[in-house]
């Protein structure tokens, strides 16, 4: 049963990987560069593939594993299938409807979590899922993608904010920390709705809300402490703090420049959030989340800094130079760097996992060899006892049948029994 469950999770990762690759391919098309696959539909579905088909499905899969109910896997399945349908010749409505179903199922998952633990952090993540539902409904209604961006931003940003709020309890922050995060989370859907009706006011509210949220997260997040640690805790903290900086950039642009629905400003906000913040958070949490989902170790390696640093450096080139000075060639160079950085991280992760598996196998062989060397030699078959054991006394026919003590045998310790995980030995 456990093996079948694991195979199901691996199968659900396939459409997630396809959505990522297709989304990156669409990014090349949008940059005006040659791409491995070019279709008229790809540029239109780029955002939905990356937000709902890739990151959204990952979030849903992690939640489903935590809930532990078979029906919980309906959310990542529908989000993944929806992403695949967007790549087919079928009407876009088919993929959009499937993704809407996936977001509704995600709300149901958070409902289960809420019944188990009615906490503010869960409420914030549930609100994020409702924003995902809103985005899917709007997209199913043919609302243009630039108008959907605040809803997608709210979905992913509040999901991360809820998780960070949960971890803040480790540092025992003052009550104002929770109130600040929850208040900003409640303000976000209001600002997103206003942005649809009155963009000038709504986008300013969105920018202010993001800045307030970032302020509370940076002030009270445990990452401020763990960045002074070493190994994985420091890597995660560096990635998270860098992500917060990009989220502040997006909030500042919305606050100061209002609706940015096209052009360099739109590109800057979009990728500051979805690359600088969201994918930085994905890299930060991958060594923790993926082993929990796939039950395979993914140990931290210093090489993980390579893709992370490359992502932020190339994004800075794209936004600070290409977008701010309206230099399309620089945007293209930075965009290609972004794509390579995103692709490099799973390569590093796979190599790290394989190295861990080889090390574990080698350690197991070494322990087996050591145990074999420590075992005493088998007794010879010619009836002669080894020199360190006394010879067996001959049977005494006059002694009569053996008694209960004789049947029990000598009082020796029981032989050790190795029990592997998931196995029961009769």
N, C-alpha and C positions, 0 to 999 in steps of 0.2 A: 504493500500500500504506500509506504514511504517512497519507494523508488518510482512508483507511478506518479505520485504527487510532484516529485522533483522533475520528472520528464515533462509534466504539464507546464511547470514554470519555465523550463528551458524553451518549450514550444512557444510560450507567450513572449519570450524575448526575441523571437525571430521577426515578427512584424515591427517590433521596436527598433531593431537594427536596420530593417528595410526603410523605415520612416526616417531614421537619421541619415542614411546614405542618400536617399532620394531628396531629402531636404537640403543636404550639402550640394548635391548635383544642381538643384534648383537655384541655389545661391550663386553658382557659377553662371547660370543663365541670366540671372538678374544683374550680375556684374557686367554682363556683355562679353563674357569670355567663353571659349570653347568648353563644352561639357560632354562627358561620356554619353549621356542620354539627353535628348532635346525633344520636348513636346510642347504644344501650345498650352497645355494645362499646367505644367510644372510651376511656372511663376505664380499662378493663381493659388496653388495649394501649399506653397512653401511654408507659410506661417502655420497653417493647421497641422502640417506634418511635424514640424518641430515642436510646437506647443502641446498639442493634444496627442498626436501619434507617437512622439518620442518621449518628452519629459512627462506629459500627463499620464501616459501608459505606465511609465516607470513608477511614478507616485502611486498610481492605483495598484500596481502589482505589490509594492512594498506594503501598502495598507491591507491588501487581501491576505498576504502572508501573516501579518500581525493578527488579523481577525481570526484566521484559521478555519473559515467555513468555505465549503466548495462553491456555494453560490457567490461568494465574494469575488471570485475570479471572473465573474461576468463583466465587471468594469474594465479591467485591463484587456480582456478579450475583445470587447466591443470597440474600445479605443484603438486597439491594434488593427482589427479588421476594418474599421472605418478608414484608417490611414491607407491600408492596401486598396480599398475600394476607390479612394481618391486618385489612385494611379491607373485605374482601369478605364476602358472606354465607356463604362456605365455613367449614367447621369450623376453629376456632383451631389445631387440630393441623396443618393444612396449612401455615400460616405459620410455626408453631413448628418444624416439621420442616425447612422450607427454610432457616430461620435457623441451625438446628443444622448443616446441611450447609455453610453459609457459614462458620461458625466452624471447622469441621474443615478446610475448604480454606485458611483463614487460617493454621492451624497448619502446613499443608503449605508455604505461602509462606515462613514463617519457617524451615522446614527447609531450603529452597533457599538462603536468605540465610545460614544457619549453615554450610552446606557451602562457601560462598564466603568467609565470614569468621567463624571461630569465636571470637567476642568475647563478653565478659560482657554488654554492652549488648544484643546480639541474644538472648542467653539470657533476659534479663529480659523482653524483648518477647514471646518465645516462651511464657514462663510466663504472661504476660498473656493470650495467645490461648487457652491451656489453661483459664484461668479463664472465658473467654467460652464455651468448649465446656461447662464445668460448669454455667454459668448456663442455657445452652440446654437441656441435658439435664434440669435440675431443672424448668424451666418447661414442658417437654414432659410432665413427670410431674405437672403441676398443683400444684407447690409454690407457695404464695402469693407474690405479688410482694415484699412486705416482707422475706421470707426470702431472696429473690434479691439484694437490694440489695448486700450485701457482695461478691458475685461480680461484679456489674456494676461496682462501685467498683474492685475489684481489676483487672479487665480494662482500664479506661481509665486508672487511675492508674499502673499498672505500664507501660503502653504509653508514656505520657509520660515516666515515670522512666527507661525504657530509652533513649529518644531523648536526654534531657538527659545521661545518663551518657556517651553517645557523644560529645556536644559538650564534655563536661568535659575531654577529652583536649587541647583547645586550650590550656587553662590549666595543663596538666601537674600535676594535683592529686596529693597523696600517695596511696599504695596504700590507706590507710584509707578514702578516699572511695569507691572501687569496692567494697571489702569491706562498707562500711556499707550502700550501696544494694542490693547483691546479697543481703546478709543479711536486710534488711527485706523484700525481694521474696520470698525463700524462706519467710519467716515468715507472709506474708499468706495463702496458700492453706491453711496449717495452721489459722490463726485463723478463716478463713471456714468451714472444715469443723467446727471446734469450736463455732462459733456456731450451726450447725444442730442439734447434739446437746445442748450445754449453753450456752444463750444468755448466761447471766450471766457466765460465764468468757470465752466466745468474743468477745463484743462489747468487753469490757475489753481483751482481747488485740488486737483489731482497732484500737481507739483508740490503744493504745500503739505498735503497728506503724506506723500512719500518722504519728504524731508523730515517731518515730525517722526515718522516711523523709523527712519534711519537713525535719527538722533537717539531715540530710546534704545534701539538695538545695539548701537555702538557703545552707548554708555553702560549698559548692564549685561551685555553678552559675555559669557565666560571666555570667548576668544581673546579678549584683552589680557587675560591671565595666561591662557595656554600658549599664546604666541611666544612667551618666554621659555617654554618647555623645549623638548627635543622630539625628533621622530615624527610619528603620525599626528600627535596633538598639535605640534607647531605647524605642520603642513596644512592641516585643516583650518587652523586659525588664520594663517596667511591668506589662504584662498577666500575665507569668509570676509575678512576685513577688506581685502581688495574688491570683493563683490559689493560690499556696502558703499565703497567709494564710487563705483560706477552707478549704483542706484541713486546716490546723491546727485550725480551729474544729470541723470535723466529727470529727476525731480526739479532741479534748478532750471533746466531747459523748458520744461512745461510751465513752471511758475513765471519765468521771465519772458518767454516768447509765445506762450499760449498754444493754440492748436498748431501742430506740426504734422500735416497730413501728406506731405510729399517733399521731395528734394533732399538736400544734405541734412537739414535739421531733423527730418523724419528718420533718415538713416541713422543719425547719431543717437536719437532717443531709443529707437528700436534695438540697436545692437548694444548700447550701454546696458539695457535691461537684460536682454535675452542671451547675449554672449558674456558681457562683463559680470553680470550678477548671477543669472540662472546657471549657465554652464560652469562658472567658477564654483558654485555651490554643488553641482553634480560631481565635479572632480573632487571636491572636499569630502563629500560623503560616500563616494564610491567604495573606498576600502572598508567601510562599515556596512553599507546597505547591501552591496552585491553578495558578500559571503552569507548574509542572513537570508537572502532570497534564493541563491543557487547552492548554498551549503558547500561552497568551495572557498578555501582560504585565499585572501588577496592581501598579502602582507605589504606594508608600506616599503617603498624603495625611494631613495633620494632622486632617482631618475624621474619620478613623478613631477618634480619641480620643472622639468624641461617643458612639457606641454603647457603647464600652468603659466609659467613666465612668458612663453611664446604667445599664448592667447592674449595676455594683457598688454604685452609690448606691441603686437600687431594691431590690437584694437585701439591703443593710444595713437598709433600712426594713422589709422583709418579715421578716427574721430577728431583728434586734436589738430591734424594737419590736413587730411583729405577733405573731411566734411566742413571744418571751420573755414578753410580757404577755397572750398569748392574746386578741388583738384581731382577730377575723376580717375586719373591714372594712379594717384596715391591711394584712393579708395579701393581700386582694384588690387593693388599690391597688398594693402592691409587685409582685404577680404580673402585673398588667397592664403595669406599667413594665418588668418583665423581658421580657415578650413583645415589647413595642415595641422594646426595645433589641436583641433578637436579630434582629428583622425589619429593623431599620435598618442593620445591618452589611452584609448582602448588597446593599442598595440603594446604600450608599456604595461598595462594591466594584465594582458594575456601572458606576456613574458614573465611578469612577476609571479603570477599564479602557477605557471609551468615550473618555474624555478623552485617554488615552495613545494610543489608536488614531488619533484625529483629529490629534494632534500628530505622530505618525509619518507619517501621510499628507501632512500639510502640509510636513513636512521633506523627504519624498521629492519632492514637486512642486517645492519650492524648489531642490533639487539638480539636478533635470532641467532647470529653467529656466536655472540657472547654467551647466550644461554646454552647453546650446544656444547661450547667448550667447558662450561661449568658442570655439565651433567656427568655423573659417574659412569664408568665403562660398564657395558652390559655383562651380566654373569655368563661365564663360559658354559658351553653345552656338554662338556665331557664329564660333568658331575663333580668337578674340583672347584671348590669355593675360592674366590679371590683371596689374597693374603690378608686383606683388612676385614674379612668377615669370617665368623666361625663356621665350621662345617656343620651341616644339618645333622642332627642326631638321628640314628636309625630308628625306624618305627618299632615300638615294643608291642608285639602281638598280645602279650599278656596284660597289657594295660587296658584292654577293652576298647569299646567304641569311644570316639572323641566326645568330650563334654562341651558344654556351651562356650566355655572360655577358649577351647581349642578352635571351635568353629569361627569365633570372632577374629582370630588371627592376632598378630602382634599389634601392640598399641603404637602405631606409627602415624605421623601427620598425614592428613589427606593430601592427595596430589593436587597441585594448583591447576585451576581451570581458567583458561583465557576466554573471556566473553567479549566479542566484538560489538560495536555499537549497532543496535538494531537487530541483534541476533539473540535467540533464546536457545540455550543448550539443554536438551532433556537429560 
